[in-house]
Amino acid sequence: MQQTFSDLKTKIDNLLKETSHKKIVLILQDIMYTLLSGYVFKIQGNKGFVTIDPIEIEAYFFKEACFEDDCVHRNEKQKNNFGKLYVHKTKNNHLKGGTRKGMDLCLSDSESYTLAFLIRSAYVNSMKNRICGPSLLTDGVFEELGFDYKKYYNKLESQPVLFKEKKPEAEFYISTRINVNSKMQSSLLRMVRIKDNYFTGLKEINKLKSRPFSVV
């Protein structure tokens, strides 16, 4: 049975209709919650599928004259690329290296806006293999895939990766994004799903007691 992702697409439709900065942030938080609580990313590698179970993500949204987040890369691969991953690149479209590596899940289905979620931390193939930090996570995923990062990153980017998966109950936290220096640096656009005490240093932490998001 083909997956429709109607839950995500309904939220994205609401996002694109909204003009209030505050309500846009709330919808982005709602999308992050949906991804962390009900989705994984599966990539076909050289030896089978590699599963990324995200536990820490950040939201990046750019829509002209509506929500202009100047931290968004706005790479062409981040537009009209729903359900696929984007590997971070420079303004000249060269792969980023070293500690600047990273991967985003793209949820834009149009050329008119950018909507991407940086995967900061995740379980890779097993809850015993938790990788924290965008660069380390990128390296770990490519190692599990058996792909050479520079030669075959396009093998990762070309695949639809979004899959629904029920997950055990967990606690959720929100904070500002890490190392962001922009006009939106105070917006709470980072979310963490946590089952242990690893993430104890979140900035401006707010514990999410339940599903606290509602956009009127």
C-alpha positions as CSV (number, residue, x, y, z in Angstrom):
1,M,0.0,0.0,0.0
2,Q,1.4,3.3,-1.1
3,Q,2.0,5.8,1.7
4,T,0.3,9.2,1.3
5,F,1.8,11.2,4.1
6,S,-1.5,13.1,4.5
7,D,-0.7,14.0,8.1
8,L,2.4,15.9,7.0
9,K,1.0,17.4,3.9
10,T,-2.0,18.8,5.7
11,K,0.3,20.5,8.1
12,I,2.4,21.9,5.3
13,D,-0.7,23.2,3.5
14,N,-1.6,25.0,6.7
15,L,2.0,26.3,7.0
16,L,1.9,27.8,3.5
17,K,-1.4,29.6,4.2
18,E,-0.2,31.2,7.4
19,T,1.3,34.7,7.6
20,S,1.8,35.0,11.4
21,H,5.4,34.4,12.5
22,K,4.3,33.0,15.8
23,K,1.8,30.5,14.2
24,I,4.3,29.5,11.5
25,V,6.8,28.5,14.3
26,L,4.0,26.5,16.0
27,I,3.3,24.6,12.8
28,L,7.0,23.9,12.3
29,Q,7.1,22.6,15.8
30,D,4.1,20.4,15.0
31,I,5.8,19.0,11.9
32,M,9.0,18.3,13.9
33,Y,6.9,16.4,16.5
34,T,5.2,14.4,13.8
35,L,8.6,13.4,12.3
36,L,10.2,12.5,15.6
37,S,7.2,10.6,16.9
38,G,6.1,8.7,13.8
39,Y,8.6,8.6,11.0
40,V,12.0,7.0,10.1
41,F,14.2,7.5,7.0
42,K,15.2,4.3,5.1
43,I,18.0,4.4,2.5
44,Q,19.0,1.5,0.2
45,G,22.7,0.9,0.7
46,N,25.2,-1.6,-0.8
47,K,24.3,-4.3,1.7
48,G,20.6,-3.5,2.3
49,F,18.5,-0.8,3.9
50,V,19.9,1.6,6.5
51,T,17.3,3.1,8.9
52,I,17.7,6.6,10.4
53,D,15.5,7.1,13.4
54,P,15.7,10.9,14.1
55,I,15.9,12.0,17.7
56,E,17.1,15.6,17.2
57,I,16.1,17.9,14.3
58,E,16.0,21.6,13.4
59,A,13.4,23.3,11.1
60,Y,14.4,25.6,8.3
61,F,11.7,27.3,6.2
62,F,11.9,30.1,3.6
63,K,9.0,31.6,1.8
64,E,9.5,35.0,0.2
65,A,7.8,38.0,1.8
66,C,6.3,35.6,4.5
67,F,9.0,33.8,6.5
68,E,12.5,34.6,5.3
69,D,14.8,32.6,7.5
70,D,18.3,33.8,6.4
71,C,19.9,30.6,7.7
72,V,18.2,28.4,5.0
73,H,20.7,27.2,2.3
74,R,18.0,27.6,-0.4
75,N,19.8,25.0,-2.5
76,E,17.7,23.8,-5.4
77,K,17.7,20.3,-3.9
78,Q,15.8,21.7,-0.9
79,K,12.8,22.7,-3.1
80,N,10.2,20.5,-4.7
81,N,11.9,17.4,-3.3
82,F,9.4,16.0,-0.8
83,G,10.6,13.0,1.2
84,K,14.2,13.0,0.0
85,L,17.5,13.9,1.8
86,Y,19.8,16.7,0.9
87,V,23.5,16.6,1.6
88,H,24.8,20.0,2.7
89,K,26.6,22.1,0.0
90,T,28.3,25.4,-0.3
91,K,26.8,28.4,-2.2
92,N,28.8,27.2,-5.2
93,N,27.1,23.8,-4.9
94,H,30.2,21.9,-3.7
95,L,29.9,19.3,-1.0
96,K,30.7,20.6,2.5
97,G,33.4,18.7,4.2
98,G,35.0,18.1,7.6
99,T,32.8,19.3,10.5
100,R,30.5,21.2,8.2
101,K,28.8,18.1,6.8
102,G,25.1,17.6,7.4
103,M,21.9,16.1,6.0
104,D,18.4,17.6,5.7
105,L,15.1,15.9,5.1
106,C,13.2,17.9,2.5
107,L,9.5,18.4,2.7
108,S,8.9,21.0,0.0
109,D,6.7,20.0,-3.0
110,S,7.1,23.2,-4.9
111,E,9.7,25.6,-6.3
112,S,8.1,28.5,-4.4
113,Y,9.4,27.6,-0.9
114,T,12.1,25.8,1.0
115,L,11.2,23.4,3.8
116,A,14.0,21.3,5.3
117,F,14.8,19.7,8.6
118,L,18.4,19.3,9.7
119,I,19.0,15.8,11.3
120,R,21.3,16.6,14.2
121,S,21.1,13.2,15.9
122,A,19.6,9.8,15.3
123,Y,19.7,6.1,16.0
124,V,21.2,4.4,12.9
125,N,19.9,0.8,12.4
126,S,19.6,0.3,16.1
127,M,18.9,2.1,19.3
128,K,22.3,0.9,20.4
129,N,23.9,3.0,17.7
130,R,23.1,6.6,18.6
131,I,25.1,9.2,16.7
132,C,25.0,12.8,17.8
133,G,26.0,15.8,15.7
134,P,25.3,16.5,12.0
135,S,28.8,15.8,10.7
136,L,29.3,12.6,12.7
137,L,25.9,11.4,11.8
138,T,26.6,12.0,8.1
139,D,29.8,10.1,8.3
140,G,28.1,7.3,10.2
141,V,25.2,6.9,7.7
142,F,27.6,6.9,4.7
143,E,29.7,4.2,6.4
144,E,26.6,2.1,7.0
145,L,25.5,2.5,3.4
146,G,28.9,1.6,2.0
147,F,28.8,4.8,-0.1
148,D,31.9,7.0,-0.8
149,Y,30.7,10.4,0.4
150,K,32.2,12.4,-2.4
151,K,31.5,10.0,-5.2
152,Y,28.1,8.6,-4.4
153,Y,26.2,11.2,-2.3
154,N,23.8,11.4,-5.2
155,K,22.8,7.8,-4.5
156,L,21.5,9.0,-1.1
157,E,19.8,12.1,-2.5
158,S,17.9,10.3,-5.3
159,Q,15.9,8.0,-3.0
160,P,12.5,8.6,-1.4
161,V,13.3,7.9,2.3
162,L,10.2,8.7,4.3
163,F,8.5,5.9,6.1
164,K,5.8,5.9,8.8
165,E,6.8,3.9,11.9
166,K,5.2,3.7,15.4
167,K,7.6,4.5,18.1
168,P,7.7,4.0,21.9
169,E,6.6,6.8,24.1
170,A,9.2,9.4,24.9
171,E,9.7,12.9,26.2
172,F,10.0,15.9,23.8
173,Y,12.0,19.1,24.3
174,I,12.3,22.3,22.3
175,S,15.0,24.9,22.2
176,T,16.6,27.4,19.9
177,R,18.7,26.1,17.1
178,I,22.4,25.4,17.6
179,N,25.0,28.0,16.4
180,V,22.4,30.0,14.6
181,N,23.1,33.8,14.3
182,S,20.2,35.3,12.5
183,K,17.1,37.4,13.0
184,M,15.3,34.1,13.9
185,Q,17.9,32.9,16.4
186,S,15.4,33.2,19.3
187,S,12.7,31.0,17.6
188,L,12.3,27.6,19.2
189,L,12.9,25.6,16.0
190,R,14.9,22.6,17.5
191,M,13.2,19.6,18.9
192,V,14.6,16.5,20.7
193,R,13.0,13.2,21.4
194,I,14.6,11.7,24.5
195,K,14.5,8.5,26.5
196,D,17.6,9.0,28.6
197,N,19.6,11.8,30.2
198,Y,21.9,12.5,27.3
199,F,20.5,15.9,26.2
200,T,20.8,17.9,29.4
201,G,22.2,21.1,28.1
202,L,19.4,22.3,25.8
203,K,19.1,26.1,25.5
204,E,15.9,27.6,26.6
205,I,14.5,24.2,27.3
206,N,10.8,23.6,27.6
207,K,9.6,20.1,28.4
208,L,6.7,19.0,26.3
209,K,4.2,17.4,28.7
210,S,1.9,16.2,25.8
211,R,0.9,17.3,22.3
212,P,1.0,21.0,23.1
213,F,0.7,22.4,19.6
214,S,-2.6,23.9,18.3
215,V,-2.8,26.5,15.6
216,V,-6.1,28.4,15.6
